[in-house]
Amino acid sequence: MESQDIKPFDPKDEQLIENKNLSLFEALLPIFLLIGILGYNVYAYGDSATSGPNQFALIIGAAIAAIVGFRNKVSYGAMMEDISKNVKSTSGAILILLMVGALSGTWLLSGVIPTMIYYGLQILHPAIFLPACLVICAVISIATGSSWTTSATVGIALIGIGSTIGMPLGMVAGAVVSGAYFGDKLSPLSDTTNLAPAMAGTDLFTHIRYMTLTTVPTMILSLILFIFLGLAQTTNGGGDTAETLSSIKETFNISPWLFLVPGIVIFLIVKKTEPLIALLIGTLLGGVFALVFQPELVAKIGGSDKLSFISGYRGVMNAITVETSIETTNEMLSNLFSSKGMKGMLGTIWLILCAMVFGGVMEAIGALTRITDSLLKLFHTTLGLFASTVASCLALNLTASDQYLAIVVPGKMFAKAYKDKGLAPENLSRTLEDSGTVTSVLIPWNTCGAYQAGVLGVSTWAYLPYAFFNIISPFMTLLFAAFNIKIKQLTSK
């Protein structure tokens, strides 16, 4: 889960569970069966697969893993203990998700999001929109250290602008995610950027400097791809903009003062305020600004023609908790200007909880360690070591559904192997970030993938082909290893 997220325990204290009785086939069996069920769910349900079928598939996967565990003398109590620990570890993420739902509601009702869209439509030409999304999100994410906060603030507004000009939302979300994760990787405020060097045995700024060697070229490639992709798109940004701007202004009281709300939230994050606190303050400010700038809309959402204490309270509370829709003279905008509040995040939370059940059982039976250990023994060259690290991070993002475990487990397992090869620890820390951090968002049932899909309103499958930065990153680190580019060796002191 990217940056500054609340964790009830220190990921560095994660204990690796080994089960020597477990074979590699048994460790992989639940994964193969789960992937098969998930794949069929996508075929049968399409984007609706995450509305329930995938959640139950994860429970089935956990049941299969439990059967494997029982065969290998792992107790029911041990499995439940790991499930409990995994579910507890997501408590911060769940609270943040609920608060993001609340924030999106008050920011819609107050006119914050419509104002960002209004001015954005006048500034961001369709031809440069995708690369602009990438750069904007990268800057915000570096400043805040949080890809989650970036998506929940400017990301939502950029999705709205993209929808208005007719840009495919999968592409827009891919640009948002790519930019957000660039900043999340390089910002010293990011928790994963601090966690990776701690696991590998190097210091933060050595890790960041070494990581720029692969991260900057990956970002440049991503920017070039989005430039070409943007130029190739045919949008309706030209003729319909004036009508759209007029419709927004007829519905909302548009004012530059509304930028104060996201500005304050970003400032708080930069000042290292906990994200949950910053988002709560942003939600409350959104409610206050709604009463000041959009009194008629608040009264209407509150079930009255005139603003009063009761209708004002009901209007703001409805925006925070349940689905809210603002009607406009433009049908497309009416569909865009809707928020599901905290209630709308429950499906994503449901998915995360089921994923944690599967990950907890896989961890308890020793499957995660067994898979990683097998990958460690598979290769003996320097490239093989890097490749096995990348594969381990991907496997853990797929199975444990948690970005932290995708950094912690390989970090602990591979630290000695890198040292034995005479490789400096920053090689490992960089590889953990290039593969563990960025690929988590590409997996629908991973906490990161579920979060981004829920917040941006675009399915993981839709934005995955366009999350260029996240896709290229693990290949870039392998390219450097294959050609021995900037592979730092241990030096004798």
N, C-alpha and C positions, 0 to 999 in steps of 0.2 A: 504494500500500500504505500506508497510514495513517501510523502514528506511530512515530517512533524506529526504523523498520526499518533494517536494515543494508544499505547500498548500497556496492558496491565502487568506485564512481566518483561524483563530484559531479554531480547532475542539471543544475546550472547550466552545466556545461561541455559539455552536449549540443550537437553541431554539426548544423545543419539542412541536409539534402541537397536541392539543387534540380536538376531535370532539365527544361530548357526544351523538350526534344523531346517530353515526355510530355503527352498531351492529358488533359483532365478525364475524358472517357469512359474512357480507358485506366486512369486512376487509380482510378476507381470500379468498373470491371468486376470485379476480384477480390472486392470487398466485396459486390456484389450477388449474385454466384455463391455466395460463402461463406454469406451469409445464407439463400439459397435452400436450400442443402444442410443447414445447421443446422436450419432450420425443418422440413424433411422428416424429419430425424433425431428431432426432438421428436415429430412425428406418428407415426413408426414405432416408436420405442423408449420414448417417455414419459420418465420420470425417469432411465431407464437410458442415456439418450443420452450422458451424460458418462462412461460406463464404457468408452468406446472409440470409438464412432462420431463424436462431436464432435471428438475428438483427430485422427482421420484426416481429417475435413473441413477442419480447420485446415491440415493438411499439403497437401491438395488446393488450398486457397486460396493457400497459399504457392507451389505449383507454377504456378498460373495467373498469379500476380503475377510470378514469375520469367520466364515466357514473355513477358509484357509488357515486362519489363526487358530481355530479350535483343533484342527488336524495337527497343528504344530505346538499344542500345549500352551497356548496363550489364553489366559482367563478372560471371562466376560468383564470382570471388574477392571482389569488392566486396560481393556479397550474403552470402557466407559470413562475411565480416568483421563485417557488421552483425548477422547471426544470432548469432555468437559473443559480440558485445558485449551483445546483449539477454539471452542466456542467462546470461551472467556477472552481469548486473545483478540477476537473480532469485536469486542464490546465498544472500543473506541471508534472503529470504522462504522459500526451500526449507528452510533449516536451522531457521527458526522453526516451519514447518509440522511438521517431524519432531519438534521438541521439544514442540510442543503435543500431538501424538499420544502422546508419552511421558508428558507431564504428566497427560493425561486418564486414562491407565492407572493411574498410581500414586495419583492422587487418588480414583479409584474404589475401588481395592483398600484404601487406607488408611481409607476411610470419609469423606473430606472432602466429596465430592459428595453422598453419601447424607445426611450431617449437614446440609448446606446445604438439601437438599430437605426433610428432616425438620422443621427449624425453620421453613423457608419456608412449608410447608403449614399451619403453625399461625398464621402471621402474615398471609400474603397471601390475603385473601378473593378468591374467583373474580371477583366483581363489579369489584374494583379491580386485578386482577392485571395486565392489559395496560398501563394507565397507570403502575402501579408499576414494571413492567419498563422502561418508557421512562425514568422518572426515575432509577431505580437505575443504569442503564447510562450515563446522561448524567453523573451525579455521578462515577462511577468513571472514565469516559473523560476528563473534565476534569482529574481529579486525576492520572491517569497520562499523559495525552496520547496514548493509544493505543487505537484501536478494536479492534485485533487482540487486545491483552491483555485488554480488557474482555470480548470474546466468548469468549476461551479460559478465563476464570475464572468470573465471575458469569453470563455468557451460557449456558454449558453447564448450570449449576445451574438457571437459570430455565427452560430448555428441559425439563429433567427435571421440574420442578414443574408446568409447563404440561401435560406429557404425563400426569402423575398425576391432575390434576383434570379431564382431558378437554378442555382448550383446544386448538383447532386449532393445530398447530405452525407453520404458515405465519404466522399472526397473531403468535405469540410471537416467532418469529425476526424478523418485521418490526419489532416493538417494540424488540427488542434492538439490531438494526442501526440503527434510527432514533436511539435514545439514544446509542449508541456513536459515531455520526458527528456528533452535535451536539457532544459533548465534543471529538472529534477536530478539528473545525473551529475551536473557540474556545480550546483549550488552548495556551498559549505553549510547551508541551513538545512539541507535535506537529510533525513534520518538514514536512508539507504547509502548515501554518500559517506556518512560517518560509520555505518555498520560494516560495509565491505572492507575498508582498511583495517578495522578492528579485528575482523575475522582472519585476514591475511597476515597481519603482523607488521603493518606499515603505518605511517602517520597520514593525517587527513590531506594536507596540502601537497605532499609528495604524490599521493593517490590522484588528486585532482589534476596536477600538472601532467602526470603520466597518462591520464585518461583522455586529455585533450588531443593526444596524438591520433587516437582512433575516432573520437567523438566529433571533432571539427570536420574531418573529411566526410564523415557520414552525414553531418548536417549540410555540408555544401552539396553533396549528391542529392539529398532530399530536396533542397531548395531548387536545384536545377530541374528535378522531376516535376515539382509542383509548378514551376514557371511554365514548362512545356504543357503540363496538364491543364493549367488555367487558360493558356492561349488557345488550346484545342476545344474549349467548351463554348457552346452556343447558349447564351443566357438571354433572359428577357430584361436585363438590367437597364437597357436604354429607354424604351418607350414607356414602360410601366412605372418607372421610379417616381415621376411627378404625382401620379394618381395615388401611389402607395404612401408617399410622404404626406399628401393631403389627408388621406384616410387616418393615418396615425395621429396627425395634429388635431383632427376633428374629435378623436376619441379620448386622447390624453392631453393634459397640460404639459407640454414639453418645455423643459428648462435645463440649462447647463448646471444649475445648482444640484440637480439630481445625481450628477457625477460624484458629488461629495460622498455618497453612500459607498460605492465600490472603492473609491479612493481611500476612505477611512479603513475599510476592511484590509486592503492591500498594505496600507501603512502598518496596521497592527501585526500582520503576519511578518512583515519585514523586521519589525521590532521584536520578533520572536514570541509574540503572544500565541498561546495554544490555539490551534485552528478551531476547536470546538467553541472556545470563548469568542474568537473573532467572528465566527459565523453567527453565533447567537446575537452579538452586538449588531452585526449587519442585518439580521432578521428584524430586530427591534427598531433599528433606524429606518428600515424599509416601511415598517408599520406606521411610524411617526410621520415620515415623509408622505405616505399615502393619505393620511388624514389632512395634511397641509396642502398638498398639490392636487389630489384627486378626490375631494370630498364627495362629489356626486357619485363616482364609481364605487367608493367605499359604502355609501348608503345603499346603493343598489344591490351590491353583493351581500349586504347585511339585511336585505329584505324590506327596505323602506325607500320612499321617494325623497326623504329629507334626512340629512345627517343629524343624528342625536348621539348621546352617549351609548345607548344600547345598540343602535344600528352601526355605529362606528366600531364598537367592540366586536360585534358579530361579523362585520365585514372583514376586519383585519384577522380575526381568529379563523374565519372560514378560509381565507387565503393561506394561512399558515398550515392548516390541518387537512383540508379536503380539496377536491377538484374545484378550480375556479376558471371560468371562461369569460372573456371580455368580448362583447359583440361589437363589430365595426361594420362600416359600409362596404368593406372589402372582404369577400368570403375567405380568401387565402389568409388574410391577417386574422380573421376570426378563429381559424384553425390554429394559427401560430400563437396567438395570445391566449393560451390556456396553460394552467399549471395544476399539477395533481397534489401539491402540498406534501405533507409528511405521509399521508396515506398512500401516495403514489410510489413511495420508496419501499413499501412492504414486500413487493414481489422480488426486488433485488435483495433485500435482507433475507427473505426466504431461501433464495438461491445460495447466498453466502453460508447460511447455517447448514444447509444440506451438504455443501461442499466441504465444510469443516468436519462434518460427521464422517464423510469418506476419507478425508485426509487424516483424521484422528485414528481411524481403524488401521489404515495403511501404515501409519507411524507406529502404532502399538504392536503390530505383528512383525515389525522389523523390515517391512518391504522397502521403505525408502532407503534405509541404509544398505540393504542387500543390492538394490539397483545401482546406487552410487558406487559401492565397493566393486561391483562387477565392471563398471565402466572404467574405474581407476586401474584395474588389472588388464584391461583390454589393449591399451596402447603403451608403447615404451619410448617413442620419440617425443621430441619437444612439441611438434605439431599434434601428435596423438594426445599428449597431456592437455593441451589447450582444448582440443576437440572433445575430450572426455569431460572436461569441466563445463563446456557449453552444453553438452548433451545432458549432464546431470542437472544443470539449472533448468533446462527446458522440461526435463522429466518431472522435476519437483514442482514446477509451476503447473504442470498438467495434473499431477496426482495430489500434492498437498494443498493446492489451490491457494497458496499463501506466498507472497513475494519474499517475506522475511525468511521462511524456511528454504527458499530457493537460493538464498545467499548464505545462510548460516550453515546448513548441512554440507554443501560442497566446500565451503570455506574451511570447515573443520576437517573434512575428509582429505582435502588435497593440499593443505598447507605443508605437510612434511614432504610430499612428493615433489613440490616445486623447489623446496630447499635441497632435497637430494639431487635434483637436476642442476643445481647451481644457479637457479633463477631467483631474482629478487622478488620479494613478496608483492610488490606493486604489480607484477605480471598477473598474479592471482586476483588481486583486488579489482584490477581493471576488467578482467575477464568475467568476474562475478557480476559487475555492473552492466557490461556489454551484453550479457546473456540473461542474467537473473532478473535485473531491475526492469529492463525494457520489454521483455517478452511476456511479462505477466498480464499486460493489458490486452494481449492478443487472444487470450483464452476466456471464453464466455463465462465459465464457472469459477474462474479465479476471482478473488475479491476485487482485484484491480479492473479486470475486464467487466465484471458485473457493475462496478461503480460507474465507470465511464459510460457504459451503455445506458444505465439508469439516469445519469445526470444529463447527458447530451441528447437522450431520446433517440439514439441511433444504435441499432444492434451491432454487436461485436463483429459478426460476419460481414456486415455492410461496410464498416470502416477498416477492417483488417487489410484488404488489398492495397489501401492507400496510406497505411501507417508506415510510410517508407523508412523513417528514421529507426523505428523499432524493428523492422524486418532486416535492414541492412547491418545494424550494429553487430550482431553475433558473427556475421560473415566477414565484417571488417576486421574483427579481432583475430579470426582464423587466417585471413589474408596476411596480416602482419606476422603471424607465427609461421606461416608457410614459407615466406620469403625472408624471415629473420630480420624484419624491420623493427628497429627500436625495441628489441627484446633484451631488457636489462639483466645483466649477470650479477650474482652476488660478489661483493668485493671483500677481501680480507682486511680486517682492521688491525 
